[in-house]
Amino acid sequence: MTVYDIIFYLFALITIGSAFFVVTLRNIVYSAFFLLFTLFGIAGLYVLLSADFIAIVQLVVYVGGILVLLLFGVMLTHKITNVQIKTGTLQIIPSAVAVLVLAFALIKIFLTTNWKTMELVSQNSSAQGLGVLLINQYSVVFELLGILLLIALIGAASMARR
Amino acid sequence: MINISLYHYLIVSSILFCLGIFGIITRKNAIMVLMGIELILNAANINFVAFARYGNFGNSGQLAALFVIILAAAEAAIAMAIVLNIYKTFSNINIDEIDTLKD
């Protein structure tokens, strides 16, 4: 068992364990904080897959942006005097059964498919390669995503102010 | 003990996906549903990056993961604006009580 394996199992445990708490805890603020650990664990998995730039973007955008937005949402949609920030749950037993069946089916499909894999080659930092791809092959997608993000933020601001 | 392969990452991502589905269908609070959606998007991202690494497809797979992250940011902003509007109208965000289109 190499160091890589130990680190992989550690990050996988952090990711799945805290994701389980995200969907089972009743307090929304606790769930949001466990989501933080999940996102950190996923960033660690990206690093293990030698996708360093994606890992950094994951930390900056998800932890710094989306998670703070979710916490703001929790704070703005509950009365401050109301200390209990709880969420109700619906149909736990049937949905747990359905999700377990879905999980077994997915894992079975993933394990029985013969994926085309190659020999692993060591990679340098992926930031330069991603930048070259973004301004050559994927430049139209890049511009469209910029416009989409601008429209989405303007729309969100105008919708929230109304 | 076998070495870490593509299958390990696929199993992690499928478990994460199923937990996200579980969160979406069991929670009443709209923000918890959003968290479930984030979990599902992250599971998809792990698949993108893992296939890009083990299939030697160059950096295109990582770029797809980057696009998914950008779309998730836009989605979270829009969804939060909608949730705030729902809260203004109905004074709660329990998605099983919000069943009218117009008040």
Contacts between the chains, C-beta under 8 A, distances in Angstrom:
chain1	res1	chain2	res2	distance
A	1	B	1	4.9
A	2	B	3	7.6
A	4	B	4	6.3
A	5	B	1	6.9
A	5	B	3	6.9
A	5	B	4	5.5
A	8	B	4	4.9
A	8	B	8	6.6
A	12	B	8	7.4
A	12	B	12	4.9
A	15	B	12	6.5
A	15	B	16	6.6
A	16	B	12	6.6
A	16	B	15	5.4
A	16	B	16	6.6
A	16	B	19	7.4
A	19	B	15	7.9
A	19	B	16	5.6
A	19	B	19	4.7
A	19	B	20	7.6
A	19	B	39	5.8
A	20	B	19	6.1
A	22	B	19	7.4
A	22	B	23	6.6
A	22	B	35	5.9
A	22	B	39	6.8
A	23	B	19	5.3
A	23	B	20	7.5
A	23	B	22	5.2
A	23	B	23	3.6
A	23	B	26	7.2
A	23	B	27	7.4
A	23	B	32	7.9
A	23	B	35	7.8
A	23	B	36	6.6
A	23	B	39	7.6
A	28	B	29	6.1
A	28	B	31	6.2
A	28	B	32	6.3
A	31	B	32	6.5
A	31	B	35	6.2
A	32	B	35	7.2
A	35	B	35	5.6
A	35	B	38	7.0
A	35	B	39	7.8
A	38	B	16	7.9
A	38	B	39	7.0
A	38	B	42	7.4
A	39	B	42	7.1
A	42	B	42	5.2
A	42	B	45	7.4
A	42	B	46	6.5
A	45	B	9	7.0
A	45	B	12	7.1
A	45	B	46	6.1
A	45	B	49	7.9
A	46	B	46	7.9
A	46	B	49	5.7
A	48	B	4	7.9
A	49	B	9	7.2
A	49	B	49	4.9
A	49	B	50	5.9
A	49	B	52	7.8
A	49	B	53	4.4
A	50	B	53	6.3
A	51	B	49	4.8
A	51	B	52	7.4
A	51	B	53	7.1
A	51	B	62	5.0
A	51	B	65	7.3
A	53	B	62	7.1
A	53	B	66	7.8
A	54	B	45	7.7
A	54	B	49	6.1
A	54	B	62	5.3
A	54	B	65	5.3
A	54	B	66	6.2
A	54	B	69	7.6
A	57	B	66	6.2
A	57	B	69	5.8
A	58	B	45	7.9
A	58	B	69	6.7
A	61	B	69	5.4
A	61	B	70	7.8
A	61	B	72	7.8
A	61	B	73	5.5
A	62	B	38	7.4
A	62	B	42	7.8
A	62	B	69	7.2
A	62	B	72	7.7
A	65	B	73	6.0
A	65	B	76	7.8
A	66	B	38	6.5
A	66	B	72	6.6
A	66	B	73	6.1
A	66	B	76	4.7
A	69	B	76	5.5
A	69	B	77	6.8
A	69	B	80	5.5
A	70	B	31	6.1
A	70	B	34	6.4
A	70	B	35	6.5
A	70	B	38	7.9
A	70	B	76	7.2
A	70	B	80	7.6
A	72	B	80	7.4
A	73	B	31	5.0
A	73	B	34	7.5
A	73	B	80	4.9
A	73	B	83	5.8
A	73	B	84	7.3
A	74	B	31	5.7
A	76	B	84	6.1
A	76	B	87	7.2
A	77	B	30	8.0
A	77	B	31	6.9
A	77	B	83	6.4
A	77	B	84	6.9
A	77	B	87	4.4
A	77	B	92	8.0
A	77	B	93	5.1
A	87	B	27	5.6
A	87	B	28	5.7
A	87	B	29	3.8
A	87	B	32	5.3
A	88	B	27	7.9
A	88	B	28	4.0
A	88	B	29	7.5
A	88	B	94	6.6
A	89	B	26	5.0
A	89	B	27	6.2
A	89	B	28	6.6
A	90	B	25	7.6
A	90	B	26	5.8
A	90	B	27	7.7
A	90	B	28	6.1
A	90	B	96	6.4
A	91	B	25	7.3
A	91	B	26	6.5
A	92	B	26	5.7
A	95	B	22	6.1
A	95	B	25	4.7
A	95	B	26	5.1
A	96	B	22	6.8
A	98	B	25	7.9
A	99	B	18	4.9
A	99	B	19	7.8
A	99	B	21	5.6
A	99	B	22	4.5
A	99	B	25	7.9
A	100	B	18	7.8
A	102	B	18	5.5
A	102	B	21	6.7
A	103	B	14	6.4
A	103	B	15	6.3
A	103	B	18	4.1
A	106	B	14	4.1
A	106	B	17	7.0
A	106	B	18	6.9
A	107	B	10	8.0
A	107	B	11	5.7
A	107	B	14	5.4
A	107	B	15	7.8
A	110	B	7	6.6
A	110	B	10	4.2
A	110	B	11	6.7
A	110	B	14	6.0
A	111	B	7	6.0
A	111	B	10	7.9
A	111	B	11	7.7
A	115	B	6	5.8
A	115	B	51	7.8
A	115	B	54	7.5
A	115	B	55	7.6
A	116	B	55	6.3
A	117	B	5	7.6
A	117	B	6	5.6
A	117	B	54	4.6
A	117	B	55	6.1
A	118	B	54	7.0
A	118	B	55	6.1
A	118	B	56	4.1
A	119	B	56	7.8
A	120	B	53	7.5
A	120	B	54	7.1
A	121	B	56	6.6
A	126	B	59	5.7
A	126	B	62	5.8
A	129	B	58	7.2
A	129	B	59	4.2
A	130	B	59	5.3
A	130	B	62	6.2
A	130	B	63	6.0
A	130	B	66	7.0
A	133	B	58	7.9
A	133	B	59	5.5
A	133	B	60	6.7
A	133	B	63	5.6
A	134	B	63	7.0
A	137	B	60	7.9
A	138	B	63	6.1
A	141	B	67	6.8
A	145	B	67	6.3
A	145	B	70	5.3
A	145	B	71	7.7
A	148	B	70	7.9
A	148	B	71	7.7
A	148	B	74	6.1
A	149	B	70	6.3
A	149	B	73	7.1
A	149	B	74	5.5
A	152	B	74	3.8
A	152	B	75	7.9
A	152	B	77	5.7
A	152	B	78	5.6
A	153	B	74	7.6
A	153	B	77	5.9
A	155	B	78	6.4
A	155	B	81	7.4
A	156	B	77	4.2
A	156	B	78	5.2
A	156	B	80	7.0
A	156	B	81	4.1
A	157	B	81	7.6
A	159	B	78	7.6
A	159	B	81	4.0
A	159	B	82	6.9
A	159	B	85	6.2
A	160	B	80	7.6
A	160	B	81	4.2
A	160	B	84	5.1
A	160	B	85	7.2
A	162	B	85	7.0
